[in-house]
Amino acid sequence: MQIFGYPLSPEADQPIQLSEASLVISVKAMRELASFLASCADEMDAGRKPFGADTHFHLRDFAKDDFGADLIVVPVSEHT
């Protein structure tokens, strides 16, 4: 797993790689995040999306609540 992120700076035009990330999150939001990740895995297992940099999932498209920040999942093949 690799973690990337954008600083709050408005002039940032591409993500930077992070060594760790901290989530300040409620239990309800954790459950929704877990459901989102399971849904992403289900999509990939079903073969409805190809692996690669062009495939990604946005938490904002899935979540019922506003998390305040988006989480973008880019799945890679376990064989890479």
C-alpha positions in Angstrom: 0.0 0.0 0.0 1.2 3.5 -0.8 -0.3 6.6 0.6 -0.4 9.9 -1.2 -2.0 13.2 -0.3 -2.4 16.9 -1.1 -1.3 19.6 1.3 -4.0 22.3 2.1 -2.0 24.7 0.1 -4.0 25.9 -3.0 -1.0 25.9 -5.3 -0.4 22.2 -4.9 -1.1 20.6 -8.2 0.0 17.0 -7.6 0.0 14.6 -4.6 3.0 13.9 -2.5 3.8 10.4 -1.0 3.2 10.1 2.7 4.9 7.7 5.1 1.8 7.6 7.3 -1.7 9.1 7.6 -3.9 9.6 10.7 -7.7 9.4 10.5 -9.6 11.5 13.0 -12.9 9.6 12.6 -16.1 8.6 14.4 -17.1 5.0 14.7 -20.0 5.5 12.3 -17.7 7.0 9.7 -15.2 4.1 10.2 -18.0 1.7 9.4 -18.9 3.6 6.3 -15.2 3.8 5.3 -15.0 0.0 5.8 -18.1 -0.5 3.7 -16.6 1.7 0.9 -13.4 -0.3 0.8 -15.3 -3.6 0.7 -17.4 -2.2 -2.1 -14.3 -1.2 -4.1 -12.9 -4.8 -3.6 -16.2 -6.3 -4.7 -16.1 -4.2 -7.9 -12.6 -5.4 -8.6 -13.4 -9.0 -7.8 -16.4 -8.9 -10.2 -14.1 -7.7 -13.0 -16.3 -4.6 -13.6 -13.2 -2.4 -13.5 -9.7 -2.9 -15.0 -6.6 -2.6 -12.8 -4.4 0.4 -13.4 -3.9 4.0 -12.8 -7.1 5.0 -14.6 -9.3 3.0 -12.3 -10.1 4.7 -9.0 -13.0 5.1 -6.5 -13.9 8.2 -4.6 -15.3 8.0 -1.1 -17.4 11.2 -1.9 -19.2 9.3 -4.6 -20.1 6.4 -2.2 -20.6 8.0 1.3 -23.9 9.2 2.6 -22.2 11.7 5.0 -19.6 14.4 4.2 -16.3 13.2 5.5 -14.8 16.7 4.9 -12.0 15.2 2.8 -12.1 12.7 -0.1 -10.4 9.3 -0.1 -9.4 8.0 -3.5 -8.7 4.3 -3.8 -6.5 3.2 -6.8 -6.5 -0.6 -6.9 -3.5 -2.5 -8.1 -3.3 -6.2 -9.0 -1.9 -8.4 -6.3 0.4 -9.8 -9.0 2.3 -6.5 -9.6 
